[in-house]
Amino acid sequence: MTNHQNSQCPDIRRIAVVGSGVAGLSAAILLEQQNHSVTVFEKSRGSGGRLASKRVAGGSADMGAQYFTIRNPEFRTFLEQNAGNDCFGPWQGCFGFQHPDGHWQAFPVETRYVGIPRMTAISRALASDIDVRAEVRIDTMARKDNEWYLTDTSSRHYGPFDQVIVTAPPAQARDLFTNSGLMNLASALDGSVSAIQPCWAVAVHFESAPGAEFEGMRPHNSVLSWIANNSSKPGREDHGQWWVLHATSQWSTEHVETPMDQVVDAMLDAFREVTGCAAMPDETVAHRWLYARSDSNDYPGCLWFPAEGIGLAGDWLSGGRVEGAFDSASALVTTMSQ
Ligand SMILES: Cc1cc2nc3c(=O)[nH]c(=O)nc-3n(C[C@H](O)[C@H](O)[C@H](O)COP(=O)(O)OP(=O)(O)OC[C@H]3O[C@@H](n4cnc5c(N)ncnc54)[C@H](O)[C@@H]3O)c2cc1C
């Protein structure tokens, strides 16, 4: 792929974005609004990253982000203008967390939003006007005469680009920089890599409702950190009910190599222990997130290396949530424009 737009107009930059999660898509849209020429590279088949839904019988289950907040009014405006109002809405559920002594307390009152009819409806809408190259895993980047050339794992080449934005989780970003001989950038990510924790996610289907007080709950449990009635989200028209279970970071770390069927059994046992539900699910689906959430409290917002023309954005740089991914991308685009 070649792109010579920059030689005609120096104000219009050719920018590569690695990753099409919320951070990558937000950065791409905001940069295109400044008339830059943006190409997004995504290693997976679809966009969305950890805003992920898995196909299950009768529909889909959200295996990654469960809901998101809109505390920053700029995020609402961005979503409304670039994704539209139809693909997301409030999840009108009851939510509770469990104290160590076992009693349950409702979450603080706050509107919790979800994609409709699935989480990935949002990323699909955001990606609709963006040049996203799917199933392209960027392996190396090399600079020649102030221009960047990217190479994927199938040895295909892309470029030239004036600047590159990397929105992969820090371990994958560090691999990319290490492969490219950018050791100063790679070592800047060491602390962030160790702060990212894995998470086992399991979706289970019950023919009849298992019965639980809350649609979303954070139990005090050594195995499970989150249990949700996915079918209670708006726009899901499931027969029976799909529930999504997330394991704690510690349990997921200890069981990162445990066979999937054993993980499902252990998480189901914990689900029964927490909810008292004796029903057997008739279907299960599991997913292992190697890089799920950051437990760091150090959030610089974004990273920008002007001498190299390389920026980093992602949730792990700004609060570790969907909204943080947008905030980080927005902060990076502002920094790059100064
Ligand atoms: C189990 C789980 C539960 C969560 N629950 C919540 C929640 O309830 N609320 C909330 O707000 N947040 C939640 N989150 C966090 C939320 O999902 C993330 O904060 C957000 O989706 C991160 O977006 P991002 O764009 O920064 O990164 P990602 O979504 O990870 O996007 C990075 C993208 O880069 C791609 N990529 C990586 N390397 C390469 C490469 N070399 N070449 C090309 N592409 C590459 C990846 O495939 C991915 O698509 C949860 C996450 C998980 C895993």
The ligand as an SDF file (V2000), in Angstrom:
LIG
                    3D

 53 58  0  0  0  0  0  0  0  0999 V2000
  -13.3630   -9.2590   30.9890 C   0  0  0  0  0  0  0  0  0  0  0  0
  -13.3940   -7.7670   30.8460 C   0  0  0  0  0  0  0  0  0  0  0  0
  -14.3900   -7.0260   31.4790 C   0  0  0  0  0  0  0  0  0  0  0  0
  -14.4240   -5.6400   31.3600 C   0  0  0  0  0  0  0  0  0  0  0  0
  -15.4630   -4.9530   31.9190 N   0  0  0  0  0  0  0  0  0  0  0  0
  -15.5430   -3.6150   31.7240 C   0  0  0  0  0  0  0  0  0  0  0  0
  -16.6920   -2.8890   32.1750 C   0  0  0  0  0  0  0  0  0  0  0  0
  -17.6330   -3.4730   32.7040 O   0  0  0  0  0  0  0  0  0  0  0  0
  -16.7130   -1.5350   31.9580 N   0  0  0  0  0  0  0  0  0  0  0  0
  -15.7010   -0.8790   31.3240 C   0  0  0  0  0  0  0  0  0  0  0  0
  -15.8000    0.3360   31.1380 O   0  0  0  0  0  0  0  0  0  0  0  0
  -14.6220   -1.5510   30.8600 N   0  0  0  0  0  0  0  0  0  0  0  0
  -14.5340   -2.8950   31.0380 C   0  0  0  0  0  0  0  0  0  0  0  0
  -13.4660   -3.5980   30.5530 N   0  0  0  0  0  0  0  0  0  0  0  0
  -12.3660   -2.8450   29.9570 C   0  0  0  0  0  0  0  0  0  0  0  0
  -12.6910   -2.3830   28.5360 C   0  0  0  0  0  0  0  0  0  0  0  0
  -13.0660   -3.4790   27.7610 O   0  0  0  0  0  0  0  0  0  0  0  0
  -11.4480   -1.7240   27.9860 C   0  0  0  0  0  0  0  0  0  0  0  0
  -11.1100   -0.6490   28.8610 O   0  0  0  0  0  0  0  0  0  0  0  0
  -11.5760   -1.1380   26.5820 C   0  0  0  0  0  0  0  0  0  0  0  0
  -12.3870   -1.9250   25.7520 O   0  0  0  0  0  0  0  0  0  0  0  0
  -10.1570   -1.0030   26.0310 C   0  0  0  0  0  0  0  0  0  0  0  0
  -10.1520   -0.4020   24.7480 O   0  0  0  0  0  0  0  0  0  0  0  0
   -8.7630   -0.1460   24.0190 P   0  0  0  0  0  0  0  0  0  0  0  0
   -9.0700    0.3710   22.6810 O   0  0  0  0  0  0  0  0  0  0  0  0
   -7.8760    0.6650   24.9170 O   0  0  0  0  0  0  0  0  0  0  0  0
   -8.0250   -1.5700   23.9250 O   0  0  0  0  0  0  0  0  0  0  0  0
   -8.5040   -2.9020   23.1820 P   0  0  0  0  0  0  0  0  0  0  0  0
   -9.9660   -2.9920   23.1810 O   0  0  0  0  0  0  0  0  0  0  0  0
   -7.7270   -4.0160   23.8020 O   0  0  0  0  0  0  0  0  0  0  0  0
   -8.0250   -2.6830   21.6730 O   0  0  0  0  0  0  0  0  0  0  0  0
   -6.7240   -2.9720   21.2360 C   0  0  0  0  0  0  0  0  0  0  0  0
   -6.8270   -3.5840   19.8560 C   0  0  0  0  0  0  0  0  0  0  0  0
   -5.4970   -3.7330   19.3160 O   0  0  0  0  0  0  0  0  0  0  0  0
   -5.4710   -4.9130   18.5590 C   0  0  0  0  0  0  0  0  0  0  0  0
   -4.0550   -5.2780   18.3910 N   0  0  0  0  0  0  0  0  0  0  0  0
   -3.1640   -5.6050   19.3690 C   0  0  0  0  0  0  0  0  0  0  0  0
   -1.9390   -5.8110   18.8330 N   0  0  0  0  0  0  0  0  0  0  0  0
   -2.0520   -5.6020   17.4990 C   0  0  0  0  0  0  0  0  0  0  0  0
   -1.1380   -5.6620   16.4130 C   0  0  0  0  0  0  0  0  0  0  0  0
    0.1590   -5.9880   16.5920 N   0  0  0  0  0  0  0  0  0  0  0  0
   -1.5890   -5.3920   15.1580 N   0  0  0  0  0  0  0  0  0  0  0  0
   -2.8990   -5.0780   14.9520 C   0  0  0  0  0  0  0  0  0  0  0  0
   -3.8220   -5.0180   15.9510 N   0  0  0  0  0  0  0  0  0  0  0  0
   -3.4020   -5.2620   17.2050 C   0  0  0  0  0  0  0  0  0  0  0  0
   -6.2890   -5.8900   19.3930 C   0  0  0  0  0  0  0  0  0  0  0  0
   -6.7330   -6.9870   18.6190 O   0  0  0  0  0  0  0  0  0  0  0  0
   -7.4310   -4.9860   19.8520 C   0  0  0  0  0  0  0  0  0  0  0  0
   -8.5160   -5.0190   18.9600 O   0  0  0  0  0  0  0  0  0  0  0  0
  -13.4140   -4.9820   30.6220 C   0  0  0  0  0  0  0  0  0  0  0  0
  -12.4390   -5.7160   29.9700 C   0  0  0  0  0  0  0  0  0  0  0  0
  -12.4280   -7.1030   30.0700 C   0  0  0  0  0  0  0  0  0  0  0  0
  -11.3900   -7.8890   29.3170 C   0  0  0  0  0  0  0  0  0  0  0  0
  1  2  1  0
  2  3  1  0
  2 52  2  0
  3  4  2  0
  4  5  1  0
  4 50  1  0
  5  6  2  0
  6  7  1  0
  6 13  1  0
  7  8  2  0
  7  9  1  0
  9 10  1  0
 10 11  2  0
 10 12  1  0
 12 13  2  0
 13 14  1  0
 14 15  1  0
 14 50  1  0
 15 16  1  0
 16 17  1  0
 16 18  1  0
 18 19  1  0
 18 20  1  0
 20 21  1  0
 20 22  1  0
 22 23  1  0
 23 24  1  0
 24 25  2  0
 24 26  1  0
 24 27  1  0
 27 28  1  0
 28 29  2  0
 28 30  1  0
 28 31  1  0
 31 32  1  0
 32 33  1  0
 33 34  1  0
 33 48  1  0
 34 35  1  0
 35 36  1  0
 35 46  1  0
 36 37  1  0
 36 45  1  0
 37 38  2  0
 38 39  1  0
 39 40  1  0
 39 45  2  0
 40 41  1  0
 40 42  2  0
 42 43  1  0
 43 44  2  0
 44 45  1  0
 46 47  1  0
 46 48  1  0
 48 49  1  0
 50 51  2  0
 51 52  1  0
 52 53  1  0
M  END
$$$$
